[in-house]
Amino acid sequence: MTTPSTDLAAQTSRLVLETLQQVSGPQYAKLLQQAGLERFLASGPLMQTPTPLTVTEIQQLLQTVWSQLGEDLFRLYEQNMGKGMARGFVQGPVGAQLRAGAQTLPPDQRLAWAVRTFYGQMVASRPHSTLQEHPDAWHLRFEPCLACLGITGAQAPICASVAIVTQQLLAHAVESRVKVTEIACHAQGAATCVFAITK
């Protein structure tokens, strides 16, 4: 029996792998093999993921990509991953539900509702993640952050995929521009990754 959280985990895993294939091209199979993820090669590029990626497998994949690309190219990889995953979420049930719910509210209430709902759907299942409201922004703390898990020594924030997915989903919901900035990154030595959503 599936639940909304397991469905979301499976959808996220599919989007990660499908976007990785688009971004990495002919290196896709090699990356999965080096990360110990050969099980995802058997079903083809647009597979129905047999079981979601585990946290350990995500860490193995990230460390493999980081070691091969270095920081600058990893950041570009993260940007491309974020754009691809954002398209998938916006076009899927998560994006549709966020937009439908936001449109029932007055425009000045939509972003606050969308931020809280996004947190509840996408983030709250991570046991140490939090959402805090400040006068000028909401701060999303991701722990663990699945964009930089196991990576250390970064000179600047590297979790562009999380910022882009968050920004694109919220902008889709409220039909307006939304600014999301990573203001602390675990890969730089911060305790957790923190993303500011400007009011």
N, C-alpha and C positions, 0 to 999 in steps of 0.2 A: 504493500500500500504506500502510495506516495503522498507527501504533504507539500504545501506551498514552499517550505524551505528546501526540501529535497528537489522539487521541480526547479527552483531557482538555481540551486547548486549545479544541476545537470545542464541547464541552459547556459550558465556562466562558463562551465567547462567546455561546452561545444563552441561558444563564442571565442574563448581563449585559443582553442586549437585551430578553429577555422581561420581566425585572424592571423595567428602565428604562421599558418601555411601561406596565406596571402602575402605576408610581410617577408617571410624568409625564402619563399620560392623553392628552388631546387635543394636548399639546405635543410628543408623541413624534416625529412626523414633522419638525416644525420643528427640534427639537434635533439630529436626525440630519443634516438638511440643513445646518444651521449648522456642524456639526462635519465636514462633507465626507464623510458616511457614507451617501449616498443609495443605494448598492448594496444595503444591507440592507433597503430599503423594498420592493423588487420582489417578494419571496417571501411577504409577509404577516407577521402578528404572531408566529406560532409556527413560523417558518421553520426548515428545516434549513439552518443557516448555510453558505453556499457555501464560504467559507474563513474561518478564525478571524480575529478582530480582531488587528491588528498592534499592537505597542507604540506606534507613532506614532499610530494611530487611537484607541487608548485615551487617549493624552495629549490629543488634539484634543477628544475627547468630554468629558473631565474639565474641561478649561479652558473649554469652552463652558458647562457646567453651573455651574461656579464663577463665571464672569463674570455669569451671569444671576441667580443666587440670592444670592450673597454668603455669608459664612462661616457664619452661624447656620443658614440654610436648607440650605446644602450639607451641614452636619453631620446635619441631619434626613434629607436625601436619602440620605446614606451609611448611616444606621441602617435606613432602609426597604429600601435595596438589599441590605444585609447580611441582613436577615430573609428577604427573598425568595430570595436566592441560597442561604442556608443550608438552607431547605426543599428546594430543588432538589437540592442535594448530599446531604442526609440521605436523601432518598427515592430517590436514584439509586445507581449501582454503587459510587461512592466510599464513601458512608455504609454500604452493605451490607457491603463488604469490610472496612472498619475495625471494624465491630461484630462480624462473624463472627470476625475474628482475635483481637480483644480477649477475646471470651468463652471462648477456649480457655485463657486464663491465669488464675492466681489473682488475686483482686480487687486485691491490693496491687501487682501488677505491670502492671496494665492501662493505667494512664495513661502510664507511661513508654514502654511499647510503642506506644501510640496516638500519642504526640507524635512519636516517631522515625519512625513509618510515615507520619504526616501530612506531616512534613517531606520525607521521601523522595518522596512522591507529588505534593505540591502546591507545594513551595518549592525543592527542591534544583536544579531545572532552571534557576533564575535564577543566573547565574554567580557573583554576589558575595553570595548569601544564605548565612546560617550558622545553626546551632543550637548554643547553648552551655548547658551545665547548671551551675546554681549551687545552693548549699545549699537555697534556699527556692523556686526557680523555674527553669524553662527560659526562655531568651531566644531568640526567633526574630527574626533580622534580615532584613528584606526589601529587596533591592536589585536591580532597582528595585521600589518599592512601587507597584502598579498602582491604588491607591486615591487617591494624591495626586500622581501623576506630572505634573511641570511646574507645580505650584501652589506659590506662595511667599507669605509674609506672614501665615500663619495665626497666631492668638493662642493656640490650644490644639490638641492633637492632633485630627485630622479623619478618621482612617482607620477609622471604626466598622465598615465592611463587612468588613474583614479580621478584626478582633477578633471580630465576631459569627459569621462563618463558621467560624473556628477554634474558638471556644467551643462552638458548636452541634454541630459534627462530633465533637469530642472527648467532649462530654457524651453524645452518642448512642452512641459506641463503648463507653464505660465504664459507662453507665447510672448516672451520678452527676453532681452539679454540678461544673462546672469554671469557674475564674475566669481570664479573659484580659484584660490591661490594656495599652493602648498607652503605653509609658513614654518614647518618643522619636519624633518625627515630622519627616520630611524637610521638610514644608511649613512647619514652624516654624524651620527652619534646621539641624536635626540632620543629621549625615552620612547616616544611614539611619533608616528606621522600625524600631522595636524593640517587640516584643510579649512581655510576661511572662506565662507560664503557671504559675500558682501550684501548688506541689506539695500 
